[in-house]
Structure formats: C-alpha cells, structure tokens
Amino acid sequence: MPRGPQGQKRPADAIGNAVMVAQIATREIEETTLKQPAKRKSGMAGAKARVESTTKAQRSEIAQKAALARWG
C-alpha cells in the first residue's frame, strides 16, 4: 500500500481512495493528515518571532538568497 507524505497508508487505486474519503466524511475512520498540530503551532510562533526580530533589509536579503537557491 502506498504511503502519503507523512508516512500514512493510502489506497493504491481510485476506488479504494473514494471509499477512504467516504469513510472520513462519515467519521468511520479518522483523517491522519496532521498527527502533531503542536509542531505547526510552534512553527507559526517561530515565524512570527523571526519577522519581528529581523529588519526589512535582512528579510529582503533572506528572500533573495532563497529565490537564488530555488531558481538558480
């Protein structure tokens, strides 16, 4: 059985996927997309703190460096 981005089990075919979606919608099974919501919350807090602690010029420099790394 294939695995999703976080390692969760996913159906290999379209019919199996449709059945899984229906089971999630009727709450027969629990959706497993976000196992640790605390990680996202702490990540958002860290991003906010980073924005508050850096100057506009520093953020611009970081963004330019990221763009160069991505688009080369």
N, C-alpha and C positions, 0 to 999 in steps of 0.2 A: 504494500500500500504506500503511495507517495506521501511525502511529508511536506508540510507548509513551511513558511519562512521561520517560524519559531519552533519547528520540530513536531508540530501537531500532526496527527494522522488525518489524511484527506482521501476521499474516494478517488479511484483512478478513472472512472467513466462518468459521463454526463448524467445518466440515470441515478447512479449512486450519489452524485453530488446533489441532484434535485431532491432525493429522499432526505439527505442530511439537512438541507436548507429547510425542508418542511418540518423535520423534527426539531430544529432550532426554533422555528416560528411557533410551533405548538408547545414548546418548552419540554419536550420529551428528553432532550439532551441539552447540556449547557454549552454555549458558544465558548470556544477556547482561544479567542484571538489575543486577549491580554491577560496573562496569568498574574502579572505583578504590576498593578496600577500604581503602586508607590514609586516605582522606578520612573515612570513618566512624570509624576508629580514633582519628584526631586529634580529631574532634568529640567522641567519648566522653571523651577525656582532658581536653579543654577544659571539658566539662560538670562533670566531677569536680572540677577545679581551681576552677571558679566556685562550686560548692557549698561547698567548703572555705574559700573566701575571703570569703563573704558571711555575714552573721548571719541568724538565723531571722527577725527583723523585716524585714530587707531582702528576703529571699526571699518573705515574705508580701506585701510591697508590690509586688514584681515580678509575683507571681501575680495579685493583684487588678487590676493595670493590664492584664495580658494578658487576663483574663476580661472586663473592661470593653471592651477593644478587639474581642474576639471576639463578645460577646453584646450589647454596646452598650446 
